[in-house]
Amino acid sequence: MAVYFFYGDEDYNIDLEVEKLKSALNPDFISMNYHFFDNPDYSDLINALRTPPMMFGKTLIVINSEKYFAGNKNYFEDSELDDIEDSLSNNPNDLDVVFVLKLPRDENKKPDSRRKLFKILSKFNVQVFNTFSTFYPKEIIAWVKARGKVKGISLKDDAAELLVEQIGNNLRQFDVELDKLKLIAYPEKTVSLKMVEEICISNQDVFNITRFLMTGEKDRALLEFQKLLSRKHPLEILSVIQTMLRQWIIVKSTPAIQDIMKMTGIHNENRISYMKKDLKNVKLKDLVKLKENLFNVEYRIKAGEVLDINSEVESALIR
């Protein structure tokens, strides 16, 4: 018997943990042995928990449980929760059950530990997956290097550090970049700093775009953006620009260097001093406005509301 409760705001690590359990199933019978339920009601949930596994190896049930913890009232009646607890406590040896609760990213929210369902699930295998803080880049670097090993490559320290500096704490993006680095490094298995420089958007690339925008040279900013499009998807470029703009806004609005270091995760005082100098003639309201424009277009792209992504991003940049 194995019952798991995975929750937190780092949904990618949750997905990886579920995928690890899924990969242990018999691949020939995956359609029969893997089942996903999206916030099932009591009758569907209890039926899933009480249905005997097929005779083709272990069965895995994954239950998205966001609605169970939403609102101020319990989702299930007390008698229903008693049935759920009884079913989980008597779970067959060849059935794994995973309750998944993905919380909003960067909102520092936690499930209500007073709820009876939380107390029930806490009796089993609980794992909390929190977003890595950019204030502690060493944790992210360790994750990136460990993830690289899973993919069969090793990253030199300076290569991993640059990758984290460019991407921040977007674990899904790291996975994409690691796959690219594996191809570049082949047949070798070690990733160097130069390889990272070749595939990643550099700070200088993004700095050029934003610097031209701040000085009113919109045609040159668009030219730099077009150059990057030959290497990156617009959403990847937007993500990096957003990260840099966030850093710039903090640097521009925060007097103390120590506070800037804590808030941005940048631990090089000289770099912060140079950034302050570069931003001396840039208005804070212009940085904030640009960030708002880019956030809005990124949201619309992800919501499927944009037909011509490149044109929409260009418009957001020069608006």
N, C-alpha and C positions, 0 to 999 in steps of 0.2 A: 504494500500500500504506500502511495505517495501523494500527499495533498500539498499544494504550494499556494502561497499568496504573494504575488509580486506587485509591488506598488511603488510609485514615485513619479517624478517629473522628467526623468530621462527615459523617454519611451524607446529609444533605440537599444539601450542595454536590456530593457525588458524584452524586446523583440528577439534579441540575440539569445537570451536565456531560454525563451520558448522554443526557438529554432534548434537549440542544442538538445532539448528533450525530444523534439520532433524527429531529429536526425537519428535518434536511437531506435525508432520504429522500423519494422520490416518494410523496406521500400516497395516490395511487391504487393503489399496490401495497405498502402498508405491511405487510399480513399475510404477504406473500411475502418481503419484504426485511428484516424485522426478526425476530430470533430470540433468545430468552433461554434460557440453560441454567443450571440450579442444581447446581453442583458435579458436572458429568458425569464418569463414569469415563473411563479412557483411550480405549476404543474409541469412545464417543460423542463425546468431545472431538476426537479426531483426524479422525473422519468429518466433524464440523462444520467443522473448519479446512480440510479438503481438498475439500469439496463446492463445485463451481463456482457462483458467484452466478447468479441468474436474469437474463434479458436485459431487466430493467426498471429500470435504474439501479443505483446503489450498494446493497450489502447491508451490514447491521450485525448483528454477533453480540456479545451481551453475556454474559459468563460470570461468574457468582457463584462465587468461589473461596475461600470461608472455610475449607472442609474441607482444602484443599490446604496450608494453613499451620497447621493445628491439630495438636496432639500433638507427640511428639518424633521421629517417624519421617517420612521422605519419603513423600508420597502416591503418587508414581509411581516406577517403576523407572528406572534410569539410561538404559537403552535407550529407554524410552518418552519420557523427557525429551529425548533426542536427536531423536526423531521430532517432538516438539512444537516444538522449537527450529527444526528444518529447515522445518517447515510455516509457522511465523511469519516466518522469514527470506525465504521465497519466496511470501509472501502476495500474491494478485492485487491489481491496482490498484483494482479496484472492490469490494473487501471490506475493511471496517473491523472489527477485533476488539478488544473491550474486556474486560480482566480486572478484576473489581471485588472489592476486599477491604475490607469494612466492619468496623472494629475496635470493641470496647466503648467507649462514650463515657466520657470523664473517667477512664479507668484508665491513661492514659499508656503504652499498649502499642504495640509496633511489630512488624512481621513479621520473622522471623528472616532476616537478610541473608546468612547463611551457606548457606542452602538453594539448591540448584541452580536451582529454578524461579524464585526471586527474582532470581538473577543473570541468568537468561535474559530475564525480563520487564524488567529494568532496562536492557537494551540498547535498548529502544524508548522510547515516549513515556510517561514516568512523571510523575504528578501526585500530590502528597500533600495531603490535605484534613484539616487538624486543626481541632478545635473552637476557636472563638474564646474567649480567656480574658476573663472579666469584669474582670480586673485592668487590661485595656487597652480600655476602652470605645470609644476612637476608632476602632479597627479594626472593631468591630461597627457603629458609626455609619456608617462609610464603606461597609460592605456594604449596610446598609439603604438608604442614599441611592442607591447604584448599582442595587439591586434595584428601587427605586422608578422609576428612569429606564427600566428594562426594561418596566415596567408603564405607562409614559407619564405619570408624575407626578414632581414634584420636592418634596422636603421641606425646609422651612426648618430651620436649624440647631437651634433650640430645640425644634422638633417632633420631629426625629430623636433628639435627646438624651433627651427625655421618653419616647419610645417604647422606647429602649434601657434606660432606668432602670426602666421598668415590666416589661419582658419578659426582660431579661438577655441570654442568648445562644441562645435557642430560635429558630432560623432558620425552621422551619416555621410557628411562631406569627407571626413577623414577616410572612410571606407572606400569611397569613390577614388580619392587620390592615391590610396595605397594600391588599389588595383592597377592604376596607371603606372605607378612606380615599379610594380612588379614586372610589367611588360617592358619598361625602359631598361630595367636592370638585367633582364634575361640575356645570357644564361647565368649571369652572376646572381647572387642572392643577397648582396649587400647594397643598400641604398645610400648614396653619398649626398652631400650638400648640393653639389652641382646638379644632380638629377632633380632634386626638389626645386631648385631655381628654374629649371627648364620647364616644368609643368605647372607650377603654381603662379597665381597672380601675385606679383611682388607689391610691397608697399609703395615702391616708386611708381609702378604702373597706375595704381589707384590715386596716389598723390598727384600725379600729372593731371588726371581727369579733374579732381576736385580743385587743384590749384588754378587751373584754367577757368573753371566755373567761378571761383571766387574773384578772379581778376577780370571777369566779363568776357573772356576769350572763349565763347561758347563753341565757335567753329573748331577750335583746336581741341576742346574737350571732347566733342563728338568724334573727331578724328582718332583720338586716343581710345575712345570707346570702341570704335569700329575695328581698330587693331586687335583689341582683346577678344572681340567676337570670333576671330579666326581660331582662337584657342579655348574659349570658354563659353558655356551657355549663359545667357543674360542673367538668369537667377543666381548663378555662381558669382558673377561680377557684382550684382546688387548686394549679395551677402557680405562680400569683402568691403565694399564701399560703406555699407551700413556699420560694419564693425569699426572702420577707421573714423567715420563721422562721429560715432559714439565716443571714441577716444578723444577726438578733437574738441568736442563739446565739453567733455570733462576737463581737459587741459585748459581750454579757454575760460571756463567758468570757475575753476578751482585754484585759489592762490597757492596753497601749500603743496610742495612737491611730494611730501610723504603721503598726503591724502590722495594725490593723483596716482601714485604707485599702488595704493591699496585698491582704488576704484577701477583701475585699468589693467592691472597685472603687469604693467611695464616696470621693470626693476632697474632700468638703466637711467640714472639721473641726467647724463649728458643728452640722451635721446629726448627726454622730456624737455630739457632746456632748448634744444634745437626746435622742437615742435612749438614751444611758446614763441620763439623768435619768428618762425615761419607764419604763425597765426596772428602776429601782432596787428596787422592791418585788415584782418578778416573780422567781419561783424558776427557776433554770436547768433543773432536772429537769422542771418543768412544760412548758417550751418544747420540751425534747427529747422528752418523752412525746407531746406534740401532734404534733410532726413525724413521729414513728414511726407514730402512728395514721393520719395523712393519707397517708403513703407507702404503708402497707399497703392502704388502701382504693383508692388510685390504681392500685396494681399489680393488684388484683382487678378493677377496672373495665376496665383495658386487656386483661386476660386473659379477659374475657367472663364472669366469675363473678358479676356483679351484675345483678339484675333491675331494682330500683328505685334508680337512681343517686342521686337527690336524697336519699332517706331514708338511704342508706348514708353519704353524706358528712355529713349532719346528725348521724348517730350517732357518726361519727368525731370530729366537732368537740366534742361534749359528753361523750364517754366519759371 
